[in-house]
């Protein structure tokens, strides 16, 4: 294939089918998509075959074409480009040169950008993401360009912008690495691949989805070798809260919940907990049920949920309970069946750690009730509830500001100086470097158990919890403001005061 034809394929978005072998004409994948056509390529020229002519992948005529012409590659391409490509080839075969074919692309696109260049660019992006300790990479095709954004310290920031054609090549290379279907652009796909950068092992979790401007690709950068470089002591717990938490997960049975929004570090907290439990109880069988398994523990028994294969949380959990576990980590309680099995496991001598979507610790109880768990079951099984939020830590370039009387009154501050973001080269002028967790730990005391058993409302329950001396997210966040770790602006961005817990009026 000559250089001009190669560039032409780049312009029209022709996709090469992977794993092509001489004896097997692998075109069945392309027949799944009504808006695609087939294109064959020899070493010297392009051959075309319209999809409607391919009814049987064992059609001897097709094999004959391939054998006689020594077809080396198969491509599929958008049907709306097929007729124009066919016209171009006919004109070319008649000796006419056509320089201004009206393909749907921008004239100044860099059509020399190929899969090899895409591999290099992808590595450059992931290298930069690793050096900057980014959690997610977004590759976003826009109307006239490709934008790459980093989720850095919890906020999306633009890393670089490229020509629009780059998005297609980058997404294709990502799909290829993650063993996804390159030809499928219509439906969302998920996968993962491994990568090593600067002696650090990374697992890249991939999500692709089609938009009006092309396929978005979001990469979650999971550092498999660096998670256990920290301990629970460095995560962000207040000392008294961490002591409460440790006392509860050292119990032989019961349920500990961690609630909050996605991406707030709940799984990380539980992974660090399990790592600690391995040292405390080396003789116990620790098992996990996750979707997906994010970190592999050599000494744990880990199960992965697969809804498409019928392996739901509930079904896997039922099987796990027949595997003689002592401690169970459940990735998420999503439905009544999973909740009931989890509660029964906690009641029958197992320690259960589970995540749940709820706004805060006290909201976990009405959430469980809505799923189908009775107040009496909650009171007898739930021993501790965590809720956490990730906040951006101030960089060392932070700027000190004096606390005036208004601020002292409004925030109930016990210090004369707090800090705000400034910005320097080290933090890329953001003013923030790294993240910390603000965590509340609600220990279920006898008074709280009685309140649950009586079926009190959430407001009444909060009033009882407040009398127990509970330090919620806002109060623990203010402690980080006073210590100079975070700014007031960051606290208010992530956490809001609770009308009951943070009221100055005594209940």
C-alpha positions as CSV (number, residue, x, y, z in Angstrom):
1,X,0.0,0.0,0.0
2,X,1.5,3.3,-1.0
3,X,1.9,6.3,1.3
4,X,-1.0,8.3,-0.2
5,X,-3.4,5.4,0.3
6,X,-2.2,4.9,3.9
7,X,-2.9,8.5,4.7
8,X,-6.3,8.2,3.1
9,X,-7.1,5.3,5.5
10,X,-6.1,7.5,8.4
11,X,-8.4,10.3,7.2
12,X,-11.6,8.1,6.8
13,X,-11.2,6.3,10.0
14,X,-10.6,2.8,8.7
15,X,-10.1,0.3,11.5
16,X,-7.9,-2.8,11.1
17,X,-9.4,-6.0,12.5
18,X,-7.0,-7.6,15.0
19,X,-5.6,-11.1,15.0
20,X,-6.1,-11.7,11.3
21,X,-4.8,-15.1,10.0
22,X,-4.5,-16.5,6.5
23,X,-6.8,-19.5,7.0
24,X,-9.6,-17.6,8.8
25,X,-11.3,-14.6,7.3
26,X,-12.2,-12.7,10.4
27,X,-15.0,-10.5,9.2
28,X,-17.8,-11.6,11.4
29,X,-17.2,-8.8,13.9
30,X,-17.8,-6.2,11.3
31,X,-21.1,-7.7,10.3
32,X,-22.5,-6.8,13.7
33,X,-22.6,-3.1,12.8
34,X,-25.0,-1.9,10.1
35,X,-23.2,1.2,9.3
36,X,-19.8,-0.5,8.5
37,X,-18.3,-1.9,5.3
38,X,-15.4,-4.2,4.7
39,X,-12.2,-3.3,3.0
40,X,-9.3,-5.6,2.1
41,X,-5.7,-4.5,1.6
42,X,-3.0,-6.3,-0.3
43,X,0.6,-5.3,0.0
44,X,0.1,-2.9,-3.0
45,X,-3.4,-1.7,-3.2
46,X,-6.9,-1.4,-1.6
47,X,-9.7,-3.9,-2.4
48,X,-13.3,-3.2,-1.5
49,X,-16.2,-5.6,-0.6
50,X,-19.6,-4.2,0.4
51,X,-21.1,-5.8,3.6
52,X,-24.3,-6.8,1.9
53,X,-22.3,-9.1,-0.4
54,X,-20.8,-10.9,2.6
55,X,-23.5,-13.3,3.9
56,X,-21.4,-16.2,5.0
57,X,-17.9,-15.9,6.4
58,X,-17.1,-19.2,4.7
59,X,-18.1,-17.9,1.3
60,X,-15.4,-19.4,-1.1
61,X,-15.5,-16.4,-3.3
62,X,-14.1,-14.3,-0.4
63,X,-11.5,-16.8,0.4
64,X,-10.6,-16.9,-3.3
65,X,-10.1,-13.2,-3.3
66,X,-7.9,-13.4,-0.3
67,X,-5.8,-16.2,-1.5
68,X,-5.3,-14.9,-5.0
69,X,-4.6,-11.4,-4.1
70,X,-2.6,-12.2,-1.0
71,X,-4.7,-10.0,1.3
72,X,-2.5,-9.0,4.2
73,X,-5.0,-7.0,6.2
74,X,-8.7,-6.4,6.7
75,X,-10.2,-3.1,7.6
76,X,-13.7,-1.9,8.3
77,X,-14.8,1.7,7.7
78,X,-17.8,3.9,8.1
79,X,-20.4,3.2,5.4
80,X,-21.0,6.8,4.6
81,X,-17.3,7.0,3.6
82,X,-17.4,3.8,1.5
83,X,-19.0,5.2,-1.7
84,X,-16.5,8.1,-1.8
85,X,-13.6,5.8,-1.3
86,X,-14.8,3.6,-4.1
87,X,-15.2,6.6,-6.4
88,X,-11.7,7.7,-5.5
89,X,-10.2,4.2,-6.3
90,X,-12.0,4.1,-9.6
91,X,-10.7,7.5,-10.6
92,X,-7.3,6.4,-9.4
93,X,-7.4,3.2,-11.5
94,X,-8.3,5.3,-14.6
95,X,-5.1,7.4,-14.2
96,X,-6.8,10.5,-12.7
97,X,-5.4,12.1,-9.6
98,X,-7.9,13.5,-7.1
99,X,-6.5,15.7,-4.4
100,X,-9.7,17.2,-2.9
101,X,-11.8,14.2,-2.0
102,X,-14.6,15.4,0.3
103,X,-14.0,13.2,3.3
104,X,-15.4,14.4,6.6
105,X,-12.2,15.6,8.2
106,X,-10.3,18.8,8.7
107,X,-7.8,19.8,6.0
108,X,-5.1,20.6,8.5
109,X,-5.4,17.3,10.4
110,X,-2.1,15.6,11.0
111,X,-2.7,12.4,9.0
112,X,0.9,11.3,9.5
113,X,0.0,10.5,13.1
114,X,-0.2,6.7,13.2
115,X,-0.6,3.9,15.8
116,X,3.1,4.0,16.6
117,X,2.9,7.7,17.4
118,X,-0.2,7.1,19.4
119,X,1.6,4.6,21.5
120,X,4.4,7.1,22.3
121,X,1.8,9.8,23.1
122,X,-0.2,7.5,25.3
123,X,3.0,6.6,27.3
124,X,3.9,10.2,27.6
125,X,0.4,11.0,29.0
126,X,0.5,8.2,31.5
127,X,4.1,9.0,32.5
128,X,3.1,12.6,33.2
129,X,0.0,11.3,35.1
130,X,2.2,9.0,37.2
131,X,4.7,11.7,38.0
132,X,1.9,14.1,39.1
133,X,0.1,11.4,41.1
134,X,-3.0,11.7,39.0
135,X,-6.0,9.4,39.8
136,X,-7.8,9.6,36.4
137,X,-6.9,10.6,32.8
138,X,-9.7,11.9,30.5
139,X,-9.2,11.8,26.7
140,X,-12.0,14.0,25.4
141,X,-12.7,14.5,21.7
142,X,-14.2,18.0,21.1
143,X,-15.5,19.6,17.9
144,X,-12.2,20.8,16.6
145,X,-9.6,19.4,19.0
146,X,-8.7,16.6,21.5
147,X,-8.4,17.6,25.2
148,X,-6.5,15.6,27.7
149,X,-7.4,16.3,31.4
150,X,-6.0,15.0,34.6
151,X,-7.9,14.4,37.8
152,X,-5.3,15.9,40.1
153,X,-5.9,16.3,43.8
154,X,-9.6,15.6,43.1
155,X,-10.0,18.4,40.5
156,X,-10.0,18.2,36.7
157,X,-7.2,20.2,35.1
158,X,-6.2,20.5,31.4
159,X,-3.0,18.7,30.7
160,X,-2.6,19.3,26.9
161,X,-4.7,19.9,23.8
162,X,-4.1,18.1,20.5
163,X,-5.6,18.0,17.0
164,X,-8.9,16.2,16.8
165,X,-7.6,13.2,14.8
166,X,-5.4,12.3,17.8
167,X,-8.4,11.2,19.9
168,X,-9.3,8.3,17.5
169,X,-5.8,6.9,17.5
170,X,-5.3,7.3,21.2
171,X,-8.6,5.5,22.0
172,X,-7.8,2.7,19.5
173,X,-4.4,2.1,21.2
174,X,-6.1,2.1,24.6
175,X,-8.7,-0.3,23.4
176,X,-6.1,-2.6,21.9
177,X,-4.1,-2.6,25.1
178,X,-7.2,-3.4,27.2
179,X,-8.4,-6.1,24.8
180,X,-11.5,-4.3,23.9
181,X,-13.4,-4.4,20.6
182,X,-11.8,-1.7,18.5
183,X,-14.6,-1.8,15.9
184,X,-17.3,-1.2,18.5
185,X,-17.8,2.5,18.9
186,X,-21.5,2.5,19.7
187,X,-21.6,0.9,23.1
188,X,-19.6,1.7,26.3
189,X,-16.8,-0.8,27.1
190,X,-14.7,-1.4,30.2
191,X,-11.3,-3.1,30.5
192,X,-7.9,-2.8,32.0
193,X,-4.2,-3.3,31.2
194,X,-0.9,-3.2,33.2
195,X,2.0,-0.9,32.7
196,X,5.3,-0.2,34.4
197,X,6.7,3.3,34.7
198,X,9.8,4.2,36.6
199,X,9.8,0.7,38.3
200,X,6.2,1.3,39.5
201,X,3.6,-1.2,38.5
202,X,0.3,0.4,37.4
203,X,-3.0,-1.1,36.6
204,X,-4.9,1.1,34.1
205,X,-8.7,0.7,34.3
206,X,-10.3,1.8,31.0
207,X,-13.8,3.1,30.3
208,X,-14.9,4.2,26.8
209,X,-18.2,5.7,25.7
210,X,-19.3,7.4,22.5
211,X,-20.2,11.1,22.5
212,X,-21.4,13.4,19.7
213,X,-17.8,14.3,18.9
214,X,-16.3,10.8,19.2
215,X,-15.3,8.3,21.8
216,X,-14.4,9.5,25.3
217,X,-11.9,7.4,27.2
218,X,-11.3,7.7,30.9
219,X,-8.3,5.9,32.5
220,X,-8.2,5.2,36.2
221,X,-4.5,5.0,37.3
222,X,-4.2,2.4,40.1
223,X,-0.8,2.2,41.7
224,X,-0.6,-1.5,42.7
225,X,2.8,-1.1,44.4
226,X,2.4,2.1,46.4
227,X,-0.9,1.7,48.2
228,X,0.7,0.0,51.3
229,X,3.4,2.7,51.6
230,X,1.0,4.3,53.9
231,X,-1.0,3.1,56.9
232,X,-4.3,3.9,58.5
233,X,-2.4,6.4,60.8
234,X,-1.5,8.5,57.7
235,X,-4.9,8.4,56.0
236,X,-6.4,11.4,57.9
237,X,-8.2,9.9,60.9
238,X,-8.3,12.0,64.1
239,X,-6.4,9.9,66.8
240,X,-9.5,9.3,69.0
241,X,-11.6,8.2,65.9
242,X,-8.9,5.8,64.7
243,X,-8.8,4.2,68.1
244,X,-12.5,3.7,68.0
245,X,-12.3,2.2,64.5
246,X,-9.5,-0.2,65.4
247,X,-11.3,-1.4,68.5
248,X,-14.3,-2.3,66.3
249,X,-12.5,-4.1,63.5
250,X,-10.6,-6.2,66.0
251,X,-14.0,-7.6,67.1
252,X,-14.6,-11.2,66.0
253,X,-18.0,-10.4,64.4
254,X,-20.3,-7.5,63.5
255,X,-20.7,-5.1,60.6
256,X,-18.6,-2.0,59.8
257,X,-19.9,0.3,57.1
258,X,-18.1,2.9,55.1
259,X,-20.5,5.3,53.4
260,X,-20.1,8.2,51.0
261,X,-19.9,9.1,47.4
262,X,-17.8,7.3,44.7
263,X,-14.2,8.2,44.5
264,X,-13.8,9.3,48.2
265,X,-11.3,6.6,49.2
266,X,-13.7,4.1,50.9
267,X,-12.1,1.1,49.2
268,X,-8.6,2.4,50.1
269,X,-9.5,2.7,53.7
270,X,-10.8,-0.9,53.8
271,X,-7.8,-2.2,51.9
272,X,-5.5,-0.7,54.5
273,X,-7.7,-2.2,57.2
274,X,-7.4,-5.7,55.6
275,X,-3.7,-5.2,55.4
276,X,-3.6,-4.5,59.1
277,X,-5.9,-7.4,59.8
278,X,-3.5,-9.8,58.1
279,X,-0.9,-8.9,60.8
280,X,-3.3,-9.0,63.7
281,X,-5.1,-12.2,62.7
282,X,-2.7,-14.3,60.5
283,X,-4.8,-17.4,61.2
284,X,-8.1,-16.0,59.9
285,X,-9.6,-16.5,56.4
286,X,-10.1,-13.1,54.9
287,X,-12.2,-13.0,51.7
288,X,-13.4,-10.2,49.5
289,X,-16.3,-9.7,47.0
290,X,-15.6,-6.8,44.6
291,X,-16.6,-5.2,41.4
292,X,-13.9,-5.2,40.2
293,X,-11.0,-6.4,42.3
294,X,-8.7,-3.4,42.5
295,X,-5.8,-4.8,44.5
296,X,-4.8,-8.4,44.7
297,X,-3.9,-9.7,48.2
298,X,-1.7,-12.8,48.1
299,X,-3.1,-14.1,51.4
300,X,-6.8,-13.3,50.7
301,X,-9.5,-15.2,48.8
302,X,-10.9,-12.7,46.3
303,X,-14.0,-13.0,44.2
304,X,-15.0,-10.7,41.3
305,X,-18.6,-9.8,40.5
306,X,-19.7,-10.2,36.8
307,X,-23.3,-9.1,36.3
308,X,-23.3,-10.1,32.7
309,X,-22.4,-13.6,33.6
310,X,-25.0,-13.7,36.4
311,X,-22.4,-13.4,39.1
312,X,-24.1,-10.7,41.2
313,X,-22.9,-9.6,44.7
314,X,-25.6,-11.7,46.3
315,X,-24.8,-14.9,44.3
316,X,-21.1,-14.6,44.9
317,X,-21.6,-13.8,48.6
318,X,-23.8,-16.9,49.0
319,X,-21.0,-19.0,47.6
320,X,-18.4,-17.3,49.7
321,X,-20.2,-18.1,52.9
322,X,-19.8,-21.8,52.1
323,X,-16.0,-21.2,51.9
324,X,-15.5,-20.9,55.6
325,X,-14.6,-17.2,55.8
326,X,-13.8,-15.3,59.0
327,X,-13.6,-11.7,57.7
328,X,-15.5,-10.6,54.6
329,X,-15.1,-7.4,52.6
330,X,-18.1,-6.6,50.4
331,X,-17.4,-4.0,47.7
332,X,-20.8,-2.5,47.8
333,X,-24.3,-3.3,49.3
334,X,-26.6,-2.4,46.4
335,X,-29.8,-4.3,47.0
336,X,-32.0,-6.0,49.6
337,X,-30.6,-9.6,48.9
338,X,-27.0,-8.5,49.3
339,X,-27.9,-6.5,52.5
340,X,-29.8,-9.4,54.0
341,X,-26.9,-11.9,53.4
342,X,-24.4,-9.4,54.8
343,X,-26.5,-8.9,58.0
344,X,-26.9,-12.6,58.5
345,X,-23.2,-13.1,58.0
346,X,-22.5,-10.5,60.7
347,X,-25.0,-12.2,63.0
348,X,-23.5,-15.6,62.6
349,X,-20.0,-14.9,63.7
350,X,-18.3,-13.1,60.8
351,X,-16.8,-9.7,60.7
352,X,-18.2,-7.9,57.7
353,X,-16.8,-4.7,56.1
354,X,-19.0,-3.2,53.5
355,X,-19.4,0.1,51.6
356,X,-22.8,1.7,51.1
357,X,-23.9,4.9,49.3
358,X,-25.3,7.3,51.9
359,X,-24.6,11.0,52.6
360,X,-23.1,10.5,56.1
361,X,-22.8,8.0,58.9
362,X,-26.2,8.6,60.5
363,X,-27.8,8.4,57.0
364,X,-26.6,4.8,56.7
365,X,-29.4,3.6,58.9
366,X,-32.4,5.0,56.9
367,X,-30.6,3.9,53.8
368,X,-30.4,0.3,55.1
369,X,-34.0,0.5,56.1
370,X,-35.0,1.6,52.6
371,X,-33.1,-1.4,51.2
372,X,-35.1,-3.7,53.5
373,X,-33.1,-4.1,56.8
374,X,-35.2,-3.8,60.0
375,X,-34.1,-1.4,62.8
376,X,-33.7,-4.4,65.1
377,X,-31.3,-6.1,62.6
378,X,-29.3,-2.9,62.4
379,X,-29.1,-2.5,66.1
380,X,-27.8,-6.1,66.6
381,X,-25.2,-6.1,63.8
382,X,-23.8,-2.7,62.9
383,X,-21.0,-1.8,65.3
384,X,-19.4,1.2,63.5
385,X,-20.1,3.5,60.6
386,X,-17.4,5.6,58.8
387,X,-18.0,8.4,56.4
388,X,-15.2,10.2,54.5
389,X,-14.4,12.9,52.0
390,X,-11.1,13.6,50.3
391,X,-9.8,17.2,50.5
392,X,-6.8,18.8,48.8
393,X,-3.9,19.5,51.1
394,X,-2.2,22.9,50.9
395,X,1.2,23.0,49.3
396,X,4.2,24.3,51.3
397,X,3.8,27.6,49.5
398,X,0.6,28.3,51.5
399,X,-0.1,31.8,52.6
400,X,-0.9,32.6,56.3
401,X,-3.9,34.9,57.1
402,X,-5.0,36.3,60.4
403,X,-8.3,35.1,61.9
404,X,-10.6,38.0,62.7
405,X,-13.5,38.0,65.1
406,X,-16.0,37.3,62.4
407,X,-14.2,34.2,61.3
408,X,-13.7,33.0,64.9
409,X,-17.4,33.4,65.5
410,X,-18.5,31.8,62.2
411,X,-16.2,28.8,62.2
412,X,-15.7,28.5,66.0
413,X,-11.9,28.6,65.4
414,X,-9.4,28.2,68.3
415,X,-6.4,29.6,66.4
416,X,-5.3,33.1,65.3
417,X,-3.8,32.0,62.0
418,X,-5.2,29.9,59.2
419,X,-3.8,29.3,55.7
420,X,-5.0,29.6,52.1
421,X,-3.7,28.4,48.7
422,X,-1.0,30.4,46.9
423,X,0.6,28.5,44.1
424,X,4.2,27.7,43.0
425,X,6.0,25.6,40.4
426,X,6.0,22.6,42.7
427,X,2.2,22.5,42.8
428,X,1.7,23.6,39.2
429,X,0.4,26.9,40.5
430,X,-2.7,25.3,42.0
431,X,-1.7,25.9,45.7
432,X,-2.5,22.2,46.5
433,X,-0.3,19.2,46.8
434,X,-1.7,15.8,47.6
435,X,-5.0,14.8,49.3
436,X,-6.1,13.8,52.8
437,X,-9.2,12.1,54.0
438,X,-11.6,13.8,56.5
439,X,-13.2,10.9,58.3
440,X,-16.0,10.6,60.9
441,X,-16.4,7.5,62.9
442,X,-19.7,6.7,64.4
443,X,-19.5,4.0,67.1
444,X,-22.9,2.4,67.7
445,X,-23.3,2.7,71.5
446,X,-26.1,1.2,73.6
447,X,-28.0,4.5,73.4
448,X,-27.8,4.5,69.6
449,X,-28.8,0.8,69.5
450,X,-31.9,1.6,71.7
451,X,-32.8,4.5,69.4
452,X,-32.5,2.2,66.3
453,X,-34.6,-0.5,68.0
454,X,-37.3,2.1,68.8
455,X,-37.4,3.1,65.1
456,X,-36.7,6.8,65.8
457,X,-36.5,9.2,62.9
458,X,-33.1,10.3,61.5
459,X,-33.4,13.8,63.1
460,X,-34.1,12.2,66.5
461,X,-31.3,9.8,66.0
462,X,-28.9,12.6,65.2
463,X,-29.8,14.4,68.4
464,X,-28.9,11.3,70.4
465,X,-25.7,10.8,68.5
466,X,-24.7,14.5,69.2
467,X,-25.2,13.9,72.9
468,X,-22.7,11.0,72.6
469,X,-20.0,13.5,71.7
470,X,-19.8,12.6,68.1
471,X,-17.3,14.5,65.9
472,X,-18.7,14.7,62.4
473,X,-17.0,15.5,59.1
474,X,-17.3,19.3,59.5
475,X,-15.8,19.3,63.0
476,X,-12.9,17.1,62.0
477,X,-12.4,19.2,58.8
478,X,-12.1,22.3,61.0
479,X,-9.3,20.6,62.9
480,X,-7.4,20.2,59.7
481,X,-8.0,23.9,59.0
482,X,-6.6,24.8,62.4
483,X,-3.5,22.6,61.9
484,X,-2.8,24.3,58.6
485,X,-3.3,21.2,56.4
486,X,-6.3,22.5,54.4
487,X,-7.9,25.9,53.7
488,X,-11.3,27.1,54.8
489,X,-12.2,27.4,51.1
490,X,-11.4,23.7,50.5
491,X,-13.3,22.6,53.6
492,X,-16.4,24.5,52.4
493,X,-16.0,23.2,48.8
494,X,-16.2,19.6,50.0
495,X,-18.1,19.5,53.3
496,X,-21.1,21.4,54.6
497,X,-22.1,21.9,58.2
498,X,-25.0,19.8,59.6
499,X,-27.9,21.8,61.0
500,X,-28.1,19.5,64.1
501,X,-24.5,18.3,64.7
502,X,-22.9,21.8,64.1
503,X,-25.6,23.9,65.8
504,X,-24.2,25.9,68.7
505,X,-27.5,25.5,70.5
506,X,-27.4,22.7,73.0
507,X,-30.0,20.0,72.4
